Amino acid sequence: MSTWWKDAVVYHIYPRSFQDANADGIGDLVGITRRLDYLEWLGVDAIWLSPVYPSPMADFGYDVSDHCDIDPMFGTLVDMEALIARAHRKDLRVIMDFVPNHTSDEHPWFQASKSSRDDPKRDWYYWKDPGPDGGPPNNWLSRFDGESAWEWDEATGQYYLHTFLKKQPDLNWRNPEVRAAMQDVLRFWFDRGVDGFRVDVSYRVMKDPDFRDNPVNPDWTPDMDPSFRVVEQHTKNVPDVHQFNRWIRSVVDEYDDRVLIGEMNLKIPELVEHYGTPEQPEFHLPFNFRLVFTPWEADNVQALVDEYEHEVPDHGWPNWVLSNHDQPRFATRAGREQARCGYLFLLTVRGTPTVYYGDEIGMENVDIPPEQVQDPWELLSPGLGLGRDPVRTPMQWDAGAHAGFCPDDVAPWLPVSPSSATRNVDVQREHDTSMLHFVRRLIQLRATHRALRRGACRTLSAPDGVLLYERAGEAHCFWIAINFRGTEKTVPLPESAVQARHVVSTYMDGGDVDNTGSIDKAFVRLRPNEGVLLRADA
């Protein structure tokens, strides 16, 4: 069976914000299809789409009302099939989001479930009687507002569980009919050519079967996320979540060359348990978010690489990500001057990289005026920095009024960054030293050199503020040196790298392997915020 996903560069598209093709200010599938030529030029191997299913959009598509169709906002099932077909003609794989933890409260399943205690689908969701005090059954909290995760239904006299919004009731995967129905959802899309799924909040799907209270968090303070008032011991990563992983992996393995990616914000020792075992495999790629939540410092990143390389089992494969649709963009979090260094790391460290749309041109968070806020998390918990709108703004294609995302006379669903006049795809394609060309160059190097995809990875001793690591293959050996500081650094190289050649620098000012000589010295000098890639024959 192919393991294409080990070699792939995955490009994450937030469909509402990528390209508007029908002039309504919202991105759509036809828009994505029209931009596949750009993604082919960039050199990525797969696209991952955030949800495009029918939805009331209480949480922008993560409240699904029909798992086997496309929301009219994004197009039609025919549009989706056309996107898959054209992507495949360009050797691009298509990965979709799978949302198993909950549905919309407008889903026909939930409408039936709440209609009567006797309805056959009653047990498809979690329904509980009031607790001893007449209130919610336990102290579980909603992730979005920190209030009870239980919503009272007057008509049937019970509470239902919602980990997120009350319009997102949680599915009961302990019910075999739920499992069968959701497994059939996977088959529906696999039969239409989808190459894999990223599974939304996979580690939250199973809950404590005894519905025990979560422990109170003694370290919580009012300036923190209100849902952190309890420690989620019984509502995430419970022991039998691995059974859920195996249920869905069994469907994936019915098909050839498919990939399963699990979303879970876990520390590395817990994360790697979600690979399963060779005999009982789970996720091909349990998503590794550690870089997203770790301050961008050389010592921190080296420690993560060392720990991850040590913990990933032989049957597992690493993966890395710098930004996504829920967390600050890398160029904002680490600083614009480190944006290229971050992508040098992402595209040369061992493991499958995921590029968030727009990061390849250095897009940053966009300030959203209060009257234009869309995200329910920010609306329900304002002022705590939890809003996700700033990282979901329209892709910056050109210098037009709305950056080429939608017509100039149409208002986009979120405001475009003021920087789009100068930071956009068109401008950067015209400049060979731009970040866009730097990222494209790295993707080309990955595709050309097996050592950068499959080679061994080990970190090396380096001066304070510098990360140095090696990728070793049968034909070539590469060394990557990254200066995290705004001052020059002189970095000693291992003896094996003395005859190495410069391949590329984040400065993009002469790092072409075909016309530069060897280093022929025992060190490399890094300019402020510079990263370099060196190569020697093995």
C-alpha positions in Angstrom: 0.0 0.0 0.0 1.3 3.5 -0.9 2.4 5.8 1.9 2.2 9.0 -0.3 1.3 11.0 2.8 4.8 10.6 4.2 6.3 12.5 1.2 3.4 15.0 0.8 3.2 18.7 1.6 -0.4 19.3 2.7 -2.0 22.7 2.0 -4.8 23.6 4.4 -7.6 25.6 2.8 -10.3 27.4 4.8 -12.9 27.4 2.0 -14.8 30.5 3.1 -11.7 32.5 2.6 -9.8 31.1 -0.4 -11.6 32.3 -3.5 -15.1 33.6 -4.1 -16.3 32.6 -7.6 -19.9 33.6 -7.4 -19.5 37.2 -6.1 -21.3 36.7 -2.7 -18.2 37.5 -0.6 -17.7 33.9 0.5 -15.2 31.5 -0.9 -16.5 28.4 -2.6 -15.6 25.1 -4.3 -15.5 26.6 -7.8 -13.2 29.2 -6.5 -10.8 26.6 -5.1 -11.0 24.7 -8.4 -10.0 27.8 -10.3 -6.9 28.2 -8.0 -5.6 24.7 -8.4 -3.2 25.9 -11.1 -1.6 28.1 -8.4 -1.3 25.1 -6.0 0.2 23.0 -8.8 2.8 25.8 -9.4 3.5 26.0 -5.7 4.3 22.3 -5.7 2.1 21.0 -2.8 0.8 17.5 -3.0 -2.5 17.5 -1.2 -5.2 20.0 -0.2 -7.2 19.7 3.0 -10.5 21.5 3.1 -12.2 22.6 6.3 -15.9 21.6 6.3 -18.1 22.3 3.3 -21.1 20.2 4.4 -24.7 21.6 4.7 -24.8 23.6 8.0 -26.7 26.4 9.7 -23.2 27.8 10.2 -23.5 28.4 13.9 -19.8 27.3 14.0 -19.0 27.9 10.4 -19.6 24.4 9.2 -18.6 22.4 12.2 -22.3 22.1 13.0 -23.1 19.6 10.2 -26.8 19.0 9.2 -26.1 16.6 6.4 -22.8 14.7 6.1 -23.3 13.5 2.5 -23.8 16.7 0.6 -22.4 20.2 0.1 -23.7 23.4 1.5 -25.2 25.7 -1.2 -22.9 28.4 0.2 -20.0 26.5 -1.2 -21.6 24.9 -4.3 -23.0 21.5 -5.1 -22.0 17.9 -4.9 -21.2 18.1 -8.6 -18.8 21.0 -7.9 -17.1 18.9 -5.2 -16.8 15.9 -7.6 -15.4 18.3 -10.3 -12.8 19.7 -7.8 -11.7 16.2 -6.9 -11.4 15.1 -10.5 -9.4 18.2 -11.6 -7.2 18.0 -8.5 -6.4 14.3 -9.3 -5.5 15.3 -12.9 -2.9 17.6 -11.4 -1.7 14.9 -9.0 -3.2 16.7 -6.0 -4.8 14.6 -3.3 -8.0 15.9 -1.6 -8.5 15.6 2.2 -11.8 16.5 3.8 -12.8 17.3 7.4 -14.8 14.6 9.2 -16.7 15.9 12.2 -17.6 12.9 14.4 -18.0 14.4 17.8 -21.3 16.3 17.2 -23.9 17.3 14.6 -26.0 20.4 14.2 -29.2 20.5 16.3 -30.9 20.8 12.9 -29.6 17.5 11.7 -32.5 15.1 11.0 -30.9 12.6 13.5 -31.1 15.1 16.3 -34.5 16.3 15.4 -35.7 12.7 15.7 -33.7 12.1 18.9 -35.3 15.1 20.7 -38.8 14.4 19.5 -39.5 11.8 22.1 -37.8 9.7 24.8 -39.1 6.7 22.8 -37.7 7.6 19.4 -35.4 5.0 17.9 -32.7 7.7 17.6 -33.0 8.9 21.2 -29.8 7.1 22.2 -27.9 8.5 19.2 -27.0 11.5 21.4 -26.3 11.8 25.2 -29.5 12.4 27.1 -29.4 12.5 31.0 -31.8 13.2 33.8 -31.2 16.2 36.1 -28.6 15.8 38.8 -29.6 15.4 42.5 -30.0 19.2 42.8 -32.3 19.4 39.8 -29.6 21.0 37.7 -27.2 19.5 35.1 -26.1 15.9 35.5 -22.5 16.8 36.2 -20.0 19.7 36.0 -18.8 19.3 32.4 -18.4 22.6 30.7 -18.8 23.8 27.1 -15.6 24.8 25.4 -17.1 27.9 23.9 -18.5 29.8 26.9 -17.4 27.9 30.0 -21.1 27.3 31.0 -22.6 23.9 31.5 -22.1 21.5 28.6 -25.7 20.3 29.3 -28.8 21.9 27.7 -32.2 21.4 29.2 -35.0 20.2 26.8 -38.3 21.1 28.3 -40.4 18.9 26.0 -38.7 15.6 27.1 -37.5 16.6 30.5 -33.9 15.7 30.1 -30.5 17.4 29.3 -28.5 16.7 26.2 -24.7 17.1 26.0 -22.9 19.6 23.9 -19.1 20.0 24.2 -19.2 23.1 22.1 -22.3 25.2 21.2 -25.7 24.2 22.4 -26.5 23.9 18.7 -23.9 21.2 18.4 -25.2 18.1 20.3 -22.7 15.4 20.9 -23.1 12.0 19.1 -23.1 8.8 21.2 -20.5 6.6 19.5 -21.2 3.8 22.0 -24.4 3.2 20.0 -23.6 0.8 17.2 -26.1 2.4 14.9 -24.3 5.7 15.2 -21.0 4.0 14.5 -22.5 2.3 11.4 -24.0 5.5 10.1 -20.9 7.6 10.5 -18.7 4.8 9.0 -21.0 5.0 6.0 -20.3 8.7 5.8 -16.6 7.9 5.3 -17.4 5.4 2.6 -19.7 7.9 0.8 -16.8 10.3 0.3 -14.1 7.6 -0.3 -16.3 6.2 -3.1 -16.3 9.7 -4.6 -12.5 9.8 -4.7 -11.6 11.6 -1.5 -8.1 10.7 -0.5 -8.4 11.0 3.3 -9.9 12.7 6.3 -8.7 15.0 9.0 -10.9 14.1 12.0 -12.1 17.0 14.0 -11.4 16.9 17.8 -11.0 13.1 17.5 -9.7 12.9 21.1 -13.0 14.2 22.5 -15.4 11.8 20.8 -15.5 9.3 23.6 -16.6 10.4 27.1 -16.4 8.8 30.5 -19.1 6.1 30.5 -19.9 6.9 34.2 -20.3 10.6 33.5 -18.1 11.5 36.5 -17.4 15.2 37.4 -14.2 16.7 36.0 -11.8 17.8 38.8 -11.8 21.5 39.6 -8.8 23.4 38.2 -7.1 25.0 41.2 -4.9 27.2 38.9 -7.7 28.8 37.0 -8.0 32.6 37.0 -10.7 34.9 35.6 -8.5 36.1 32.7 -8.3 32.5 31.4 -10.6 30.6 29.1 -13.7 30.0 31.3 -13.9 26.3 30.2 -10.5 25.8 32.0 -12.3 26.0 35.3 -12.2 22.2 35.3 -9.5 19.8 34.2 -11.0 17.7 31.4 -10.1 14.3 32.8 -13.4 12.7 31.8 -14.2 14.5 28.6 -11.1 14.2 26.4 -8.6 11.5 25.6 -10.4 8.9 27.8 -9.0 5.4 27.5 -11.6 4.0 25.1 -11.0 6.8 22.5 -8.6 4.3 21.0 -11.5 2.1 20.2 -13.1 5.0 18.3 -9.8 5.4 16.4 -9.9 1.8 15.4 -13.5 2.0 14.3 -12.8 4.6 11.7 -9.4 3.3 10.7 -11.1 0.0 9.8 -13.1 1.9 7.2 -10.0 3.7 5.8 -8.3 0.4 5.4 -11.1 -0.9 3.2 -9.7 1.5 0.5 -6.2 1.8 -1.1 -3.9 4.8 -0.5 -6.1 6.7 1.9 -4.8 8.7 4.9 -6.4 9.3 8.4 -5.3 12.4 10.3 -6.5 13.0 13.9 -6.9 16.5 15.5 -5.8 16.3 19.1 -4.1 18.9 21.2 -2.0 16.6 23.4 1.6 16.5 24.7 3.8 14.2 22.7 3.8 11.1 25.0 0.0 11.1 24.9 -0.1 12.0 21.2 2.0 9.1 20.0 -0.4 6.6 21.6 -2.9 7.5 18.8 -0.7 5.7 16.2 -2.0 2.5 17.8 0.1 -0.6 17.2 1.1 -2.5 14.1 -1.5 -5.1 14.9 -4.2 -2.5 15.7 -3.4 0.7 13.8 -5.2 4.0 14.5 -4.2 7.3 12.9 -1.6 7.5 10.2 -0.9 11.1 11.4 -2.0 12.2 14.9 -1.8 15.9 14.4 1.3 17.4 16.2 0.4 20.9 17.4 3.3 21.3 19.8 4.9 24.0 17.6 1.7 26.0 17.6 1.7 26.2 21.4 5.4 26.5 22.1 7.3 29.8 22.1 9.4 30.1 19.0 12.9 29.7 20.5 15.7 27.5 19.4 16.0 25.6 22.7 12.2 24.9 22.7 12.2 23.7 19.1 15.2 21.5 19.6 13.6 19.9 22.6 10.5 19.2 20.7 12.4 17.6 17.8 14.4 15.4 20.2 11.3 14.3 22.2 9.2 13.7 19.1 12.0 11.7 17.3 12.4 9.6 20.5 8.7 9.0 21.1 7.3 8.3 17.6 7.1 4.5 17.2 8.8 2.7 14.3 5.4 2.1 12.7 4.5 5.8 13.1 5.4 8.9 11.0 5.9 12.5 12.3 4.1 15.5 11.2 4.4 19.2 11.9 2.3 22.4 11.6 2.9 26.1 12.3 -0.5 27.7 11.9 -4.1 26.7 11.4 -7.7 28.0 11.3 -8.0 28.1 15.1 -4.6 29.6 16.2 -2.5 32.7 15.5 -0.7 32.8 12.2 3.0 32.0 12.5 4.2 35.3 11.1 2.2 37.1 13.9 3.2 34.7 16.6 6.9 34.4 15.9 7.3 37.8 14.2 7.6 38.7 10.5 11.4 38.5 10.6 11.2 34.8 11.6 8.5 33.7 9.1 10.9 32.3 6.6 12.9 30.5 9.3 9.7 28.8 10.4 9.0 27.5 7.0 12.6 26.4 6.5 12.1 24.3 9.6 8.6 23.0 8.6 9.7 21.9 5.2 13.1 20.3 6.1 12.4 18.6 9.4 11.4 14.9 9.3 7.7 14.5 8.9 4.7 15.5 6.9 4.3 19.3 6.9 0.9 21.1 6.7 1.0 24.7 5.2 -1.9 26.9 6.2 -3.2 29.0 3.3 -1.5 32.4 3.0 1.4 31.5 5.2 3.5 31.0 2.1 3.3 34.8 1.5 3.7 35.7 5.2 0.0 36.5 5.9 -0.5 37.8 9.4 -3.5 38.0 11.8 -5.9 40.8 10.9 -7.6 43.0 13.5 -11.3 42.6 13.2 -13.5 45.6 14.3 -16.0 44.6 16.9 -19.0 45.2 14.6 -17.5 42.7 12.1 -16.7 39.8 14.4 -18.2 36.6 13.2 -16.7 33.9 15.4 -19.1 32.5 18.1 -16.2 31.9 20.4 -15.3 35.6 20.5 -18.9 36.6 20.7 -19.5 34.3 23.7 -16.2 35.0 25.5 -15.2 38.5 24.3 -11.9 40.1 25.2 -9.9 36.9 26.1 -8.2 36.5 22.7 -10.1 33.4 21.8 -11.6 34.7 18.6 -10.5 32.9 15.4 -11.6 35.5 12.8 -8.1 37.2 12.7 -6.6 34.0 11.2 -9.4 33.3 8.7 -9.4 36.4 6.6 -9.5 36.2 2.8 -6.5 35.0 0.8 -4.4 37.8 -0.6 -4.1 37.2 -4.3 -3.5 40.7 -5.7 -3.5 44.4 -4.9 -7.2 44.9 -5.6 -9.7 46.3 -3.2 -10.4 42.9 -1.7 -7.1 41.3 -2.7 -8.6 39.4 -5.6 -10.7 37.3 -3.3 -14.0 38.7 -4.5 -15.1 41.5 -6.8 -14.2 45.0 -5.7 -17.9 45.9 -5.4 -18.7 42.9 -3.1 -18.0 43.0 0.6 -16.0 39.9 1.8 -17.3 38.0 4.7 -14.3 39.2 6.8 -12.2 42.2 6.0 -9.0 41.8 4.0 -5.7 42.7 5.6 -4.5 46.2 4.9 -1.1 44.7 3.9 -2.7 43.0 0.9 -1.7 45.9 -1.4 1.9 44.8 -1.1 1.8 41.3 0.4 0.0 39.2 -2.1 0.6 36.3 -4.5 0.9 38.5 -7.7 3.5 40.8 -6.2 5.5 37.9 -4.7 5.5 35.9 -7.9 7.2 38.8 -9.7 10.1 38.9 -7.1 12.4 35.9 -7.1 13.6 36.7 -3.5 10.0 36.8 -2.0 8.8 34.5 0.7 6.5 32.8 -1.8 9.5 31.9 -4.0 11.4 30.8 -0.9 8.6 28.4 0.1 8.3 27.1 -3.4 12.0 26.5 -3.6 11.9 24.4 -0.4 9.0 22.4 -1.7 10.9 21.7 -4.9 14.0 20.6 -2.9 11.8 18.2 -0.8 10.4 16.7 -3.9 13.9 16.3 -5.5 15.8 14.9 -2.5 14.6 11.8 -0.7 16.9 12.7 2.2 14.7 15.7 3.0 11.6 13.5 3.0 12.6 10.2 4.4 16.1 10.7 5.7 17.1 10.3 9.4 16.9 13.5 11.5 19.0 14.5 14.5 19.7 17.7 16.2 23.3 18.9 16.8 25.0 21.2 19.3 24.8 24.9 18.3 25.3 28.3 19.9 22.6 29.9 22.0 19.7 31.0 19.8 20.6 28.7 16.9 19.0 25.4 15.9 21.2 23.0 13.9 20.0 19.6 12.7 20.9 17.0 10.1 18.9 15.1 7.5 20.9 12.1 6.3 20.0 9.9 3.3 21.8 7.4 1.1 22.8 9.9 -1.6 23.0 13.2 0.2 23.2 14.7 3.7 21.7 18.1 4.6 22.3 20.4 7.4 19.9 23.1 8.5 21.0 26.0 10.6 18.4 28.6 11.8 19.3 31.8 13.7 16.4 32.7 16.0 18.0 36.0 17.0 18.4 39.4 15.5 22.2 39.3 15.7 24.8 37.5 13.7 25.8 34.0 14.8 28.8 31.8 13.9 27.8 28.2 14.0 30.4 25.4 14.1 29.7 22.6 11.7 30.3 18.8 12.1 33.3 17.5 10.3 31.1 15.7 7.8 29.7 19.1 6.7 33.0 20.9 6.0 32.7 20.3 2.3 29.0 21.1 2.2 27.5 23.6 -0.3 25.0 26.3 0.4 21.7 25.4 -1.2 19.4 28.1 -0.1 19.2 30.9 2.5 16.1 32.6 3.9 17.6 35.8 2.5 17.3 34.3 -1.0 20.4 36.0 -2.2 22.6 33.4 -3.9 21.8 30.1 -2.4 21.6 28.1 -5.7 23.4 24.8 -5.3 24.4 24.9 -9.0 26.5 28.0 -8.9 28.0 28.3 -5.4 31.1 26.7 -4.1 31.7 24.5 -1.0 32.0 26.0 2.4 35.4 24.5 3.0 35.5 25.7 6.6 34.3 24.4 9.9 31.6 26.9 10.5 28.8 28.9 8.8 28.1 32.5 9.6 24.4 33.4 10.0 23.0 36.9 9.5 20.3 38.1 11.8 17.1 35.9 11.5 18.7 33.9 8.8 18.4 30.2 8.1 20.4 28.2 5.6 20.2 24.8 4.0 23.5 23.0 3.3 24.2 19.9 1.3 26.9 17.4 0.8 27.2 14.0 -1.0 26.8 11.2 1.4 
